[in-house]
Amino acid sequence: MQGTIIIYLIGKPGTGKYTIAQELAQFKYIVCDNHLVDNPIFTIFNYDDFMEVPQLARDAIKKIKNTVLSLLYFR
C-alpha cells in the first residue's frame, strides 16, 4: 500500500512504549504490541524475565514477528 508508515517502538521495559502507542492509536495509527508476538512463545516456555530464551524460541518469535510486520505492511 502506498504511503504506509510502520512505527516500530523498541526499548527497555517501563520506558513508555505502550503509552506512546496508545497515543498514536488515537490518531488512527495501527498499534501492534510486541507482546502479541512474544507472549505466545514465552508462555509455551514458561519464560520469566530472568531465564535465557532458548534459540528455538527466538527463531519462532522471529518468524511470528516477520509475519505480523508483513501483514501490517499490506493492510
PDB file of N, CA, C and O in Angstrom:
ATOM      1  N   MET A   1       0.846  -1.172   0.000  1.00  0.00           N
ATOM      2  CA  MET A   1       0.000   0.000   0.000  1.00  0.00           C
ATOM      3  C   MET A   1       0.895   1.240   0.000  1.00  0.00           C
ATOM      4  O   MET A   1       1.789   1.364   0.837  1.00  0.00           O
ATOM      5  N   GLN A   2       0.660   2.128  -0.912  1.00  0.00           N
ATOM      6  CA  GLN A   2       1.476   3.333  -0.996  1.00  0.00           C
ATOM      7  C   GLN A   2       1.198   4.238   0.198  1.00  0.00           C
ATOM      8  O   GLN A   2       0.046   4.442   0.579  1.00  0.00           O
ATOM      9  N   GLY A   3       2.256   4.774   0.780  1.00  0.00           N
ATOM     10  CA  GLY A   3       2.123   5.703   1.889  1.00  0.00           C
ATOM     11  C   GLY A   3       2.000   5.045   3.252  1.00  0.00           C
ATOM     12  O   GLY A   3       1.755   5.726   4.248  1.00  0.00           O
ATOM     13  N   THR A   4       2.164   3.740   3.309  1.00  0.00           N
ATOM     14  CA  THR A   4       2.082   3.053   4.591  1.00  0.00           C
ATOM     15  C   THR A   4       3.310   3.378   5.430  1.00  0.00           C
ATOM     16  O   THR A   4       4.445   3.291   4.960  1.00  0.00           O
ATOM     17  N   ILE A   5       3.064   3.748   6.661  1.00  0.00           N
ATOM     18  CA  ILE A   5       4.149   4.033   7.598  1.00  0.00           C
ATOM     19  C   ILE A   5       3.994   3.082   8.770  1.00  0.00           C
ATOM     20  O   ILE A   5       2.925   3.002   9.374  1.00  0.00           O
ATOM     21  N   ILE A   6       5.053   2.367   9.089  1.00  0.00           N
ATOM     22  CA  ILE A   6       5.059   1.496  10.252  1.00  0.00           C
ATOM     23  C   ILE A   6       6.050   2.077  11.252  1.00  0.00           C
ATOM     24  O   ILE A   6       7.222   2.287  10.943  1.00  0.00           O
ATOM     25  N   ILE A   7       5.555   2.329  12.444  1.00  0.00           N
ATOM     26  CA  ILE A   7       6.407   2.830  13.520  1.00  0.00           C
ATOM     27  C   ILE A   7       6.636   1.662  14.467  1.00  0.00           C
ATOM     28  O   ILE A   7       5.693   1.111  15.034  1.00  0.00           O
ATOM     29  N   TYR A   8       7.887   1.297  14.628  1.00  0.00           N
ATOM     30  CA  TYR A   8       8.240   0.146  15.452  1.00  0.00           C
ATOM     31  C   TYR A   8       8.964   0.655  16.684  1.00  0.00           C
ATOM     32  O   TYR A   8      10.128   1.052  16.616  1.00  0.00           O
ATOM     33  N   LEU A   9       8.264   0.641  17.812  1.00  0.00           N
ATOM     34  CA  LEU A   9       8.830   1.155  19.053  1.00  0.00           C
ATOM     35  C   LEU A   9       9.570   0.035  19.781  1.00  0.00           C
ATOM     36  O   LEU A   9       9.018  -1.039  20.023  1.00  0.00           O
ATOM     37  N   ILE A  10      10.806   0.301  20.118  1.00  0.00           N
ATOM     38  CA  ILE A  10      11.584  -0.661  20.890  1.00  0.00           C
ATOM     39  C   ILE A  10      12.205   0.065  22.079  1.00  0.00           C
ATOM     40  O   ILE A  10      12.393   1.282  22.054  1.00  0.00           O
ATOM     41  N   GLY A  11      12.510  -0.684  23.093  1.00  0.00           N
ATOM     42  CA  GLY A  11      13.144  -0.099  24.267  1.00  0.00           C
ATOM     43  C   GLY A  11      12.986  -1.017  25.457  1.00  0.00           C
ATOM     44  O   GLY A  11      12.290  -2.030  25.392  1.00  0.00           O
ATOM     45  N   LYS A  12      13.622  -0.661  26.516  1.00  0.00           N
ATOM     46  CA  LYS A  12      13.569  -1.453  27.735  1.00  0.00           C
ATOM     47  C   LYS A  12      12.180  -1.372  28.363  1.00  0.00           C
ATOM     48  O   LYS A  12      11.451  -0.404  28.146  1.00  0.00           O
ATOM     49  N   PRO A  13      11.812  -2.401  29.149  1.00  0.00           N
ATOM     50  CA  PRO A  13      10.518  -2.379  29.827  1.00  0.00           C
ATOM     51  C   PRO A  13      10.360  -1.140  30.698  1.00  0.00           C
ATOM     52  O   PRO A  13      11.297  -0.700  31.364  1.00  0.00           O
ATOM     53  N   GLY A  14       9.159  -0.595  30.675  1.00  0.00           N
ATOM     54  CA  GLY A  14       8.845   0.540  31.538  1.00  0.00           C
ATOM     55  C   GLY A  14       9.274   1.895  31.009  1.00  0.00           C
ATOM     56  O   GLY A  14       9.231   2.880  31.745  1.00  0.00           O
ATOM     57  N   THR A  15       9.691   1.970  29.744  1.00  0.00           N
ATOM     58  CA  THR A  15      10.160   3.253  29.206  1.00  0.00           C
ATOM     59  C   THR A  15       9.057   4.057  28.519  1.00  0.00           C
ATOM     60  O   THR A  15       9.294   5.178  28.068  1.00  0.00           O
ATOM     61  N   GLY A  16       7.843   3.482  28.439  1.00  0.00           N
ATOM     62  CA  GLY A  16       6.721   4.243  27.882  1.00  0.00           C
ATOM     63  C   GLY A  16       6.334   3.894  26.461  1.00  0.00           C
ATOM     64  O   GLY A  16       5.590   4.644  25.829  1.00  0.00           O
ATOM     65  N   LYS A  17       6.813   2.786  25.943  1.00  0.00           N
ATOM     66  CA  LYS A  17       6.474   2.394  24.564  1.00  0.00           C
ATOM     67  C   LYS A  17       4.966   2.226  24.386  1.00  0.00           C
ATOM     68  O   LYS A  17       4.380   2.740  23.433  1.00  0.00           O
ATOM     69  N   TYR A  18       4.354   1.506  25.307  1.00  0.00           N
ATOM     70  CA  TYR A  18       2.921   1.248  25.176  1.00  0.00           C
ATOM     71  C   TYR A  18       2.113   2.533  25.347  1.00  0.00           C
ATOM     72  O   TYR A  18       1.104   2.722  24.668  1.00  0.00           O
ATOM     73  N   THR A  19       2.535   3.393  26.219  1.00  0.00           N
ATOM     74  CA  THR A  19       1.858   4.682  26.409  1.00  0.00           C
ATOM     75  C   THR A  19       1.913   5.503  25.122  1.00  0.00           C
ATOM     76  O   THR A  19       0.917   6.108  24.724  1.00  0.00           O
ATOM     77  N   ILE A  20       3.061   5.524  24.484  1.00  0.00           N
ATOM     78  CA  ILE A  20       3.196   6.230  23.207  1.00  0.00           C
ATOM     79  C   ILE A  20       2.313   5.579  22.147  1.00  0.00           C
ATOM     80  O   ILE A  20       1.655   6.274  21.373  1.00  0.00           O
ATOM     81  N   ALA A  21       2.297   4.255  22.112  1.00  0.00           N
ATOM     82  CA  ALA A  21       1.474   3.537  21.138  1.00  0.00           C
ATOM     83  C   ALA A  21      -0.005   3.853  21.326  1.00  0.00           C
ATOM     84  O   ALA A  21      -0.730   4.015  20.345  1.00  0.00           O
ATOM     85  N   GLN A  22      -0.457   3.941  22.561  1.00  0.00           N
ATOM     86  CA  GLN A  22      -1.857   4.286  22.825  1.00  0.00           C
ATOM     87  C   GLN A  22      -2.184   5.682  22.305  1.00  0.00           C
ATOM     88  O   GLN A  22      -3.271   5.908  21.775  1.00  0.00           O
ATOM     89  N   GLU A  23      -1.269   6.598  22.451  1.00  0.00           N
ATOM     90  CA  GLU A  23      -1.479   7.954  21.918  1.00  0.00           C
ATOM     91  C   GLU A  23      -1.555   7.923  20.393  1.00  0.00           C
ATOM     92  O   GLU A  23      -2.413   8.576  19.800  1.00  0.00           O
ATOM     93  N   LEU A  24      -0.664   7.172  19.762  1.00  0.00           N
ATOM     94  CA  LEU A  24      -0.672   7.061  18.302  1.00  0.00           C
ATOM     95  C   LEU A  24      -1.976   6.434  17.805  1.00  0.00           C
ATOM     96  O   LEU A  24      -2.492   6.829  16.760  1.00  0.00           O
ATOM     97  N   ALA A  25      -2.503   5.473  18.536  1.00  0.00           N
ATOM     98  CA  ALA A  25      -3.752   4.811  18.141  1.00  0.00           C
ATOM     99  C   ALA A  25      -4.912   5.803  18.083  1.00  0.00           C
ATOM    100  O   ALA A  25      -5.833   5.626  17.285  1.00  0.00           O
ATOM    101  N   GLN A  26      -4.881   6.828  18.903  1.00  0.00           N
ATOM    102  CA  GLN A  26      -5.937   7.855  18.887  1.00  0.00           C
ATOM    103  C   GLN A  26      -5.947   8.622  17.569  1.00  0.00           C
ATOM    104  O   GLN A  26      -6.960   9.220  17.204  1.00  0.00           O
ATOM    105  N   PHE A  27      -4.825   8.605  16.855  1.00  0.00           N
ATOM    106  CA  PHE A  27      -4.719   9.288  15.566  1.00  0.00           C
ATOM    107  C   PHE A  27      -4.828   8.302  14.402  1.00  0.00           C
ATOM    108  O   PHE A  27      -4.343   8.558  13.300  1.00  0.00           O
ATOM    109  N   LYS A  28      -5.482   7.158  14.680  1.00  0.00           N
ATOM    110  CA  LYS A  28      -5.769   6.132  13.668  1.00  0.00           C
ATOM    111  C   LYS A  28      -4.552   5.345  13.201  1.00  0.00           C
ATOM    112  O   LYS A  28      -4.613   4.682  12.165  1.00  0.00           O
ATOM    113  N   TYR A  29      -3.463   5.403  13.933  1.00  0.00           N
ATOM    114  CA  TYR A  29      -2.332   4.523  13.633  1.00  0.00           C
ATOM    115  C   TYR A  29      -2.682   3.121  14.116  1.00  0.00           C
ATOM    116  O   TYR A  29      -3.426   2.963  15.084  1.00  0.00           O
ATOM    117  N   ILE A  30      -2.156   2.120  13.456  1.00  0.00           N
ATOM    118  CA  ILE A  30      -2.357   0.744  13.881  1.00  0.00           C
ATOM    119  C   ILE A  30      -1.294   0.417  14.917  1.00  0.00           C
ATOM    120  O   ILE A  30      -0.104   0.623  14.680  1.00  0.00           O
ATOM    121  N   VAL A  31      -1.718  -0.082  16.042  1.00  0.00           N
ATOM    122  CA  VAL A  31      -0.797  -0.412  17.119  1.00  0.00           C
ATOM    123  C   VAL A  31      -0.684  -1.925  17.219  1.00  0.00           C
ATOM    124  O   VAL A  31      -1.681  -2.628  17.379  1.00  0.00           O
ATOM    125  N   CYS A  32       0.523  -2.405  17.122  1.00  0.00           N
ATOM    126  CA  CYS A  32       0.800  -3.828  17.271  1.00  0.00           C
ATOM    127  C   CYS A  32       1.780  -3.980  18.428  1.00  0.00           C
ATOM    128  O   CYS A  32       2.974  -3.716  18.285  1.00  0.00           O
ATOM    129  N   ASP A  33       1.272  -4.399  19.548  1.00  0.00           N
ATOM    130  CA  ASP A  33       2.086  -4.552  20.753  1.00  0.00           C
ATOM    131  C   ASP A  33       3.025  -5.748  20.597  1.00  0.00           C
ATOM    132  O   ASP A  33       2.602  -6.811  20.142  1.00  0.00           O
ATOM    133  N   ASN A  34       4.273  -5.585  20.964  1.00  0.00           N
ATOM    134  CA  ASN A  34       5.235  -6.680  20.832  1.00  0.00           C
ATOM    135  C   ASN A  34       4.833  -7.905  21.645  1.00  0.00           C
ATOM    136  O   ASN A  34       5.298  -9.010  21.365  1.00  0.00           O
ATOM    137  N   HIS A  35       3.987  -7.726  22.637  1.00  0.00           N
ATOM    138  CA  HIS A  35       3.541  -8.870  23.428  1.00  0.00           C
ATOM    139  C   HIS A  35       2.651  -9.802  22.609  1.00  0.00           C
ATOM    140  O   HIS A  35       2.541 -10.986  22.928  1.00  0.00           O
ATOM    141  N   LEU A  36       2.017  -9.285  21.562  1.00  0.00           N
ATOM    142  CA  LEU A  36       1.253 -10.149  20.663  1.00  0.00           C
ATOM    143  C   LEU A  36       2.167 -11.141  19.971  1.00  0.00           C
ATOM    144  O   LEU A  36       1.755 -12.255  19.648  1.00  0.00           O
ATOM    145  N   VAL A  37       3.399 -10.741  19.746  1.00  0.00           N
ATOM    146  CA  VAL A  37       4.380 -11.584  19.067  1.00  0.00           C
ATOM    147  C   VAL A  37       5.099 -12.498  20.064  1.00  0.00           C
ATOM    148  O   VAL A  37       5.241 -13.697  19.824  1.00  0.00           O
ATOM    149  N   ASP A  38       5.539 -11.936  21.157  1.00  0.00           N
ATOM    150  CA  ASP A  38       6.392 -12.657  22.099  1.00  0.00           C
ATOM    151  C   ASP A  38       5.637 -13.583  23.052  1.00  0.00           C
ATOM    152  O   ASP A  38       6.084 -14.700  23.314  1.00  0.00           O
ATOM    153  N   ASN A  39       4.507 -13.129  23.565  1.00  0.00           N
ATOM    154  CA  ASN A  39       3.853 -13.863  24.643  1.00  0.00           C
ATOM    155  C   ASN A  39       3.428 -15.287  24.309  1.00  0.00           C
ATOM    156  O   ASN A  39       3.539 -16.154  25.175  1.00  0.00           O
ATOM    157  N   PRO A  40       2.943 -15.581  23.091  1.00  0.00           N
ATOM    158  CA  PRO A  40       2.601 -16.988  22.828  1.00  0.00           C
ATOM    159  C   PRO A  40       3.804 -17.925  23.012  1.00  0.00           C
ATOM    160  O   PRO A  40       3.664 -19.020  23.557  1.00  0.00           O
ATOM    161  N   ILE A  41       4.964 -17.495  22.563  1.00  0.00           N
ATOM    162  CA  ILE A  41       6.163 -18.314  22.685  1.00  0.00           C
ATOM    163  C   ILE A  41       6.659 -18.326  24.130  1.00  0.00           C
ATOM    164  O   ILE A  41       7.036 -19.376  24.651  1.00  0.00           O
ATOM    165  N   PHE A  42       6.659 -17.161  24.778  1.00  0.00           N
ATOM    166  CA  PHE A  42       7.110 -17.098  26.168  1.00  0.00           C
ATOM    167  C   PHE A  42       6.230 -17.959  27.068  1.00  0.00           C
ATOM    168  O   PHE A  42       6.724 -18.561  28.021  1.00  0.00           O
ATOM    169  N   THR A  43       4.933 -18.024  26.775  1.00  0.00           N
ATOM    170  CA  THR A  43       4.014 -18.841  27.561  1.00  0.00           C
ATOM    171  C   THR A  43       4.349 -20.322  27.427  1.00  0.00           C
ATOM    172  O   THR A  43       4.349 -21.054  28.416  1.00  0.00           O
ATOM    173  N   ILE A  44       4.635 -20.760  26.206  1.00  0.00           N
ATOM    174  CA  ILE A  44       4.987 -22.164  25.974  1.00  0.00           C
ATOM    175  C   ILE A  44       6.232 -22.558  26.768  1.00  0.00           C
ATOM    176  O   ILE A  44       6.304 -23.662  27.309  1.00  0.00           O
ATOM    177  N   PHE A  45       7.198 -21.663  26.837  1.00  0.00           N
ATOM    178  CA  PHE A  45       8.457 -21.953  27.520  1.00  0.00           C
ATOM    179  C   PHE A  45       8.455 -21.524  28.994  1.00  0.00           C
ATOM    180  O   PHE A  45       9.478 -21.613  29.671  1.00  0.00           O
ATOM    181  N   ASN A  46       7.292 -21.057  29.485  1.00  0.00           N
ATOM    182  CA  ASN A  46       7.198 -20.562  30.874  1.00  0.00           C
ATOM    183  C   ASN A  46       8.296 -19.542  31.166  1.00  0.00           C
ATOM    184  O   ASN A  46       8.913 -19.559  32.231  1.00  0.00           O
ATOM    185  N   TYR A  47       8.526 -18.663  30.209  1.00  0.00           N
ATOM    186  CA  TYR A  47       9.600 -17.675  30.318  1.00  0.00           C
ATOM    187  C   TYR A  47       9.314 -16.667  31.418  1.00  0.00           C
ATOM    188  O   TYR A  47       8.190 -16.187  31.561  1.00  0.00           O
ATOM    189  N   ASP A  48      10.323 -16.360  32.174  1.00  0.00           N
ATOM    190  CA  ASP A  48      10.266 -15.214  33.078  1.00  0.00           C
ATOM    191  C   ASP A  48      11.425 -14.298  32.697  1.00  0.00           C
ATOM    192  O   ASP A  48      12.267 -14.665  31.877  1.00  0.00           O
ATOM    193  N   ASP A  49      11.467 -13.152  33.268  1.00  0.00           N
ATOM    194  CA  ASP A  49      12.465 -12.150  32.867  1.00  0.00           C
ATOM    195  C   ASP A  49      13.900 -12.538  33.208  1.00  0.00           C
ATOM    196  O   ASP A  49      14.832 -11.830  32.829  1.00  0.00           O
ATOM    197  N   PHE A  50      14.091 -13.637  33.906  1.00  0.00           N
ATOM    198  CA  PHE A  50      15.425 -13.990  34.368  1.00  0.00           C
ATOM    199  C   PHE A  50      16.054 -15.161  33.610  1.00  0.00           C
ATOM    200  O   PHE A  50      17.264 -15.372  33.694  1.00  0.00           O
ATOM    201  N   MET A  51      15.248 -15.917  32.876  1.00  0.00           N
ATOM    202  CA  MET A  51      15.799 -17.099  32.220  1.00  0.00           C
ATOM    203  C   MET A  51      16.283 -16.783  30.811  1.00  0.00           C
ATOM    204  O   MET A  51      15.820 -15.836  30.174  1.00  0.00           O
ATOM    205  N   GLU A  52      17.198 -17.575  30.352  1.00  0.00           N
ATOM    206  CA  GLU A  52      17.713 -17.461  28.978  1.00  0.00           C
ATOM    207  C   GLU A  52      16.619 -17.921  28.019  1.00  0.00           C
ATOM    208  O   GLU A  52      15.973 -18.944  28.247  1.00  0.00           O
ATOM    209  N   VAL A  53      16.416 -17.162  26.951  1.00  0.00           N
ATOM    210  CA  VAL A  53      15.445 -17.554  25.939  1.00  0.00           C
ATOM    211  C   VAL A  53      16.134 -18.538  24.992  1.00  0.00           C
ATOM    212  O   VAL A  53      17.129 -18.190  24.357  1.00  0.00           O
ATOM    213  N   PRO A  54      15.609 -19.766  24.893  1.00  0.00           N
ATOM    214  CA  PRO A  54      16.245 -20.761  24.028  1.00  0.00           C
ATOM    215  C   PRO A  54      16.247 -20.316  22.560  1.00  0.00           C
ATOM    216  O   PRO A  54      15.367 -19.575  22.124  1.00  0.00           O
ATOM    217  N   GLN A  55      17.235 -20.775  21.820  1.00  0.00           N
ATOM    218  CA  GLN A  55      17.334 -20.416  20.396  1.00  0.00           C
ATOM    219  C   GLN A  55      16.069 -20.806  19.634  1.00  0.00           C
ATOM    220  O   GLN A  55      15.616 -20.061  18.765  1.00  0.00           O
ATOM    221  N   LEU A  56      15.503 -21.955  19.951  1.00  0.00           N
ATOM    222  CA  LEU A  56      14.267 -22.397  19.302  1.00  0.00           C
ATOM    223  C   LEU A  56      13.160 -21.364  19.493  1.00  0.00           C
ATOM    224  O   LEU A  56      12.408 -21.078  18.561  1.00  0.00           O
ATOM    225  N   ALA A  57      13.057 -20.804  20.702  1.00  0.00           N
ATOM    226  CA  ALA A  57      12.051 -19.784  20.980  1.00  0.00           C
ATOM    227  C   ALA A  57      12.357 -18.495  20.217  1.00  0.00           C
ATOM    228  O   ALA A  57      11.447 -17.873  19.668  1.00  0.00           O
ATOM    229  N   ARG A  58      13.620 -18.091  20.177  1.00  0.00           N
ATOM    230  CA  ARG A  58      13.993 -16.875  19.441  1.00  0.00           C
ATOM    231  C   ARG A  58      13.693 -17.017  17.958  1.00  0.00           C
ATOM    232  O   ARG A  58      13.252 -16.064  17.316  1.00  0.00           O
ATOM    233  N   ASP A  59      13.930 -18.206  17.412  1.00  0.00           N
ATOM    234  CA  ASP A  59      13.628 -18.447  15.998  1.00  0.00           C
ATOM    235  C   ASP A  59      12.130 -18.354  15.731  1.00  0.00           C
ATOM    236  O   ASP A  59      11.705 -17.784  14.725  1.00  0.00           O
ATOM    237  N   ALA A  60      11.331 -18.917  16.639  1.00  0.00           N
ATOM    238  CA  ALA A  60       9.873 -18.866  16.482  1.00  0.00           C
ATOM    239  C   ALA A  60       9.362 -17.432  16.574  1.00  0.00           C
ATOM    240  O   ALA A  60       8.497 -17.030  15.796  1.00  0.00           O
ATOM    241  N   ILE A  61       9.891 -16.663  17.518  1.00  0.00           N
ATOM    242  CA  ILE A  61       9.491 -15.262  17.673  1.00  0.00           C
ATOM    243  C   ILE A  61       9.831 -14.478  16.416  1.00  0.00           C
ATOM    244  O   ILE A  61       9.044 -13.643  15.970  1.00  0.00           O
ATOM    245  N   LYS A  62      10.992 -14.743  15.849  1.00  0.00           N
ATOM    246  CA  LYS A  62      11.402 -14.047  14.619  1.00  0.00           C
ATOM    247  C   LYS A  62      10.421 -14.339  13.482  1.00  0.00           C
ATOM    248  O   LYS A  62      10.047 -13.431  12.739  1.00  0.00           O
ATOM    249  N   LYS A  63      10.005 -15.590  13.343  1.00  0.00           N
ATOM    250  CA  LYS A  63       9.045 -15.950  12.294  1.00  0.00           C
ATOM    251  C   LYS A  63       7.710 -15.237  12.499  1.00  0.00           C
ATOM    252  O   LYS A  63       7.132 -14.697  11.556  1.00  0.00           O
ATOM    253  N   ILE A  64       7.230 -15.241  13.743  1.00  0.00           N
ATOM    254  CA  ILE A  64       5.960 -14.575  14.043  1.00  0.00           C
ATOM    255  C   ILE A  64       6.072 -13.081  13.766  1.00  0.00           C
ATOM    256  O   ILE A  64       5.188 -12.489  13.147  1.00  0.00           O
ATOM    257  N   LYS A  65       7.156 -12.478  14.224  1.00  0.00           N
ATOM    258  CA  LYS A  65       7.353 -11.041  14.042  1.00  0.00           C
ATOM    259  C   LYS A  65       7.380 -10.683  12.554  1.00  0.00           C
ATOM    260  O   LYS A  65       6.748  -9.711  12.139  1.00  0.00           O
ATOM    261  N   ASN A  66       8.106 -11.460  11.757  1.00  0.00           N
ATOM    262  CA  ASN A  66       8.169 -11.195  10.320  1.00  0.00           C
ATOM    263  C   ASN A  66       6.791 -11.314   9.663  1.00  0.00           C
ATOM    264  O   ASN A  66       6.442 -10.520   8.790  1.00  0.00           O
ATOM    265  N   THR A  67       6.024 -12.301  10.086  1.00  0.00           N
ATOM    266  CA  THR A  67       4.675 -12.469   9.538  1.00  0.00           C
ATOM    267  C   THR A  67       3.776 -11.299   9.913  1.00  0.00           C
ATOM    268  O   THR A  67       3.075 -10.749   9.064  1.00  0.00           O
ATOM    269  N   VAL A  68       3.797 -10.924  11.178  1.00  0.00           N
ATOM    270  CA  VAL A  68       2.971  -9.796  11.639  1.00  0.00           C
ATOM    271  C   VAL A  68       3.340  -8.512  10.906  1.00  0.00           C
ATOM    272  O   VAL A  68       2.461  -7.790  10.435  1.00  0.00           O
ATOM    273  N   LEU A  69       4.633  -8.225  10.809  1.00  0.00           N
ATOM    274  CA  LEU A  69       5.058  -6.998  10.132  1.00  0.00           C
ATOM    275  C   LEU A  69       4.683  -7.001   8.648  1.00  0.00           C
ATOM    276  O   LEU A  69       4.303  -5.966   8.101  1.00  0.00           O
ATOM    277  N   SER A  70       4.788  -8.155   8.000  1.00  0.00           N
ATOM    278  CA  SER A  70       4.412  -8.199   6.590  1.00  0.00           C
ATOM    279  C   SER A  70       2.906  -7.992   6.422  1.00  0.00           C
ATOM    280  O   SER A  70       2.475  -7.348   5.465  1.00  0.00           O
ATOM    281  N   LEU A  71       2.117  -8.522   7.327  1.00  0.00           N
ATOM    282  CA  LEU A  71       0.671  -8.312   7.254  1.00  0.00           C
ATOM    283  C   LEU A  71       0.311  -6.850   7.512  1.00  0.00           C
ATOM    284  O   LEU A  71      -0.585  -6.306   6.867  1.00  0.00           O
ATOM    285  N   LEU A  72       1.000  -6.222   8.442  1.00  0.00           N
ATOM    286  CA  LEU A  72       0.749  -4.799   8.709  1.00  0.00           C
ATOM    287  C   LEU A  72       1.063  -3.955   7.491  1.00  0.00           C
ATOM    288  O   LEU A  72       0.349  -2.999   7.190  1.00  0.00           O
ATOM    289  N   TYR A  73       2.119  -4.304   6.798  1.00  0.00           N
ATOM    290  CA  TYR A  73       2.523  -3.544   5.627  1.00  0.00           C
ATOM    291  C   TYR A  73       1.452  -3.598   4.539  1.00  0.00           C
ATOM    292  O   TYR A  73       1.218  -2.606   3.849  1.00  0.00           O
ATOM    293  N   PHE A  74       0.805  -4.744   4.385  1.00  0.00           N
ATOM    294  CA  PHE A  74      -0.184  -4.893   3.318  1.00  0.00           C
ATOM    295  C   PHE A  74      -1.598  -4.601   3.754  1.00  0.00           C
ATOM    296  O   PHE A  74      -2.525  -4.762   2.959  1.00  0.00           O
ATOM    297  N   ARG A  75      -1.797  -4.186   4.965  1.00  0.00           N
ATOM    298  CA  ARG A  75      -3.135  -3.880   5.468  1.00  0.00           C
ATOM    299  C   ARG A  75      -3.671  -2.647   4.805  1.00  0.00           C
ATOM    300  O   ARG A  75      -4.790  -2.226   5.097  1.00  0.00           O
TER     301      ARG A  75
END
